[in-house]
Amino acid sequence: MQAPSRVRPARGRTAAASKEAAPRGRPRSESCHAKILDATVQMMEENLYDGLTIEGVAERAGVSKQTIYKWWPTKSRLAMEACLSRSQRDIVDPDTGSAEDDLREFLIRTCRALGNGRWGFAVASVIGAAQANSEVAREFREGFIEKRRSVGARMLERGIERGEVRANVDVPLTLDLMYGPIWYRLLLRNAPLDAAFARGIVNKLWPAIRATEAPSRTS
């Protein structure tokens, strides 16, 4: 008796099945990624940067330490991405059509986010850790500060293109003048970080950077 021939699945069907299966796995990875970042933010709010541990984040997120290390080789790298993710969610680029209004709204959102006691203290603790740890300092500059400054630079560049901001404005210095007072109050807690403070920064800064023909929209 002749042995029954084995039926091999068509290659086309196998490839199609693989393509269909791939998207089903991807959302689970993105969900896991988001859970880890959320757990990191929560742990930093409760324990500050020094109290952040990979073990603690893994337990909160319901994942293994190996899963975390697969995406973030160090605690500092994880912390900076968590800080960036939180900031991108709470402090978006407003793009209102007016550079002055953009700066004002952006700084209001920044002050409100950092004026929140728990998150503000968490970010301040990262800055404190960066003073004694060169790795944390580098990760904070490259993984957080530079990316957030790029949002401010984009607002200024839009203003230059529309003729609202002086074409020869010193963008890096302007960003220092925008953020400097906020970091000062965040670290010293000598006065509130609130909307009134944000408006005050823009009211002082805008006359120095606006094009002469651009009207002020002070509010």
Number of C-alpha atoms within 10 A of each C-alpha: 3 4 5 6 6 6 6 6 8 8 9 9 10 11 11 10 11 11 11 11 11 10 10 10 10 11 11 11 11 11 10 17 16 15 18 24 23 19 19 28 25 19 19 26 20 15 16 20 24 12 12 21 15 19 13 15 25 19 13 16 19 13 16 13 14 12 13 22 13 8 11 15 11 13 16 22 19 24 26 23 19 23 24 20 17 16 17 14 8 15 21 14 17 17 15 12 12 16 25 27 20 20 25 23 22 22 24 21 21 21 25 19 19 23 20 13 12 17 20 19 22 24 22 19 19 21 19 16 18 18 11 10 11 11 15 23 18 15 18 24 16 13 21 20 15 11 15 18 16 13 17 21 16 15 23 27 19 17 23 19 11 16 16 22 25 20 17 9 16 11 17 13 9 18 15 13 15 19 17 12 14 22 18 13 17 21 15 9 12 9 10 14 24 19 18 11 18 24 19 13 20 22 17 12 16 19 16 14 21 22 20 13 10 15 11 15 11 14 9
